[in-house]
């Protein structure tokens, strides 16, 4: 079978690595990189570290508004599909690359398979939520990471082609964490001790495009009693300059990190403060408490099991939950295994 896999952003590269490795044992895979993430530290370094084959097609779409970016991707992926004539198009997650790949295939009647299907935050203001719903409803095979995801699809009338598979992020972390601990010098380079620092990521528009929200988050980081390592997304860095925000002395602003360095820092953190769905899940798998800078999440299991808490951009809530993070004692790995997360 010829499978055309569409990726374009950091979380998709991580998920693609273990799947691609297995696919290529028995199938022909054509790998398409849309270019949604094009910075070296957000793209090429992941292919290098994770051993992902070089893309057969690099579409170089780059940035743009959601409509412009998705439209360009859709047209470009359609051309690749016409040329390669795959038996199946495989998409991952919830980005514009995901939706563009799924729509391009569906419109020319090529079956679509969606890895990480069925997730819902139930917040249609999030572009990712729109991408998830539309992708699921034009997919023929839906690979769900959790039983909750299966139930979400059933509630929307989607039951055919649905499979509870568990989460490929577990495979990725189990394969790469030993390498990260062996190869990464990030803690030494930054002068950190295990469990003696917080790790933060902030990139969602709800936080970065709202000056009050971003200032509140940075104020909270300044009030924490330990260093905060903050790999800054290029969009967030631009907003710092636009709003005149200067991170406090205890906040180490660094460039986006290679995957092994990020894993090493994540596994060694006292807690993670993030608005990323993927980082929430990585923290959960690695048994690191998470404080989520959002009012909702698609990974509800992390909340139910007490390992994650939602605080939005409320500075007082962020500080209180970060201070309390070390008190959590639930072992998520047992729950993770039982739930097939």
C-alpha positions, 0 to 999 in steps of 0.5 A: 500500500502507498501511504502519503503522510502529511506533517507540518508542525513539531507535535506531528514530527514527534508522532510521525517518527514511531508510526513512520518507522513501523509503516515502512516495514510493510508499506511504501510511505511518501512523506509530505512536509507542508512547511507550517513550522519552518524554523530550524529549531521547530522543524529540521532538528526533529527530523535529525534527532528522531531519525525521520526520513527526509520529506519526499516533498517540502511544500514551503508554505510558511506562515500566514492567516489561518485561511491563507495558510490552509488554502495554500496547503490544500492546493499544494497537497492536492497536487502531490496526491494527483502525482503520487496516487496514494491508497491512503492519506495519513494526517496527525493531530489538529493543525492547519496541516492536518485539515489541509491534508484531510480535505485535499484527500477527501475531495479527490476521494482518497481515504483519510486516516487520522492519528489522534482522532476524537479529541475535543476541548469543546471550545470552537474559538480555538482553531485547533478545535475546528481542525479536529472536528472537520478532520474527523468528519472527513476521515475514513479511519480514526485512530483514537488515543483514549476511550474518551475520544471514542465516546466523543466521536460516537456523540457526533454520530461517528462510529464507523472506522473508529479504533482505540489504539492508545497514544503514539506519544507514549511510544515516542517518549519511551523510545527517546527518553533514554537517549535524551537523558544520555545525550542532553546537557541542557540542565548542566548548560542552564545551571539547573538541578532536577526538580529545582526549576519550572519549565514553561511554554506559551504560544496560543493566540488566546495568551499571546495576542492578549497583552493583559493575559501575557503580562499576567502570565509573566507576572506569575512567573516572576513570583515563583520561588524557583527558576523558570526555563522558558523556550520562547516560540517566535510568535511569543518573542515578537509579542514581548517586543510589541507589548514592551514585556521584559521577563523577570530575572528568574525567567530564562528565555531561551530559543525553542529547544531540540527534542532531546533537550526538551524531554530532558528538561521536561522530565526533570522539572518540578512542574510544567506551566504550559498552554500546549496540548502536547506538553500537557500530555508529555508531562502526564506521561513523564509523571510531572505535574502540569499547570495549564494556562488555559480554561479548557483542555482536550486531554481531560484524562489528565484533569480527572487523574489529578495530575493537571489543573486549568488556571487560565491567565490568572496570575494568582491561580498560576502561582498557587497551583505552581506552588502546590504542584510538588504536593501531588502524589498520584502516579499517572503511569498506572492510569495511563496504562489502564486507559491506553492513553 
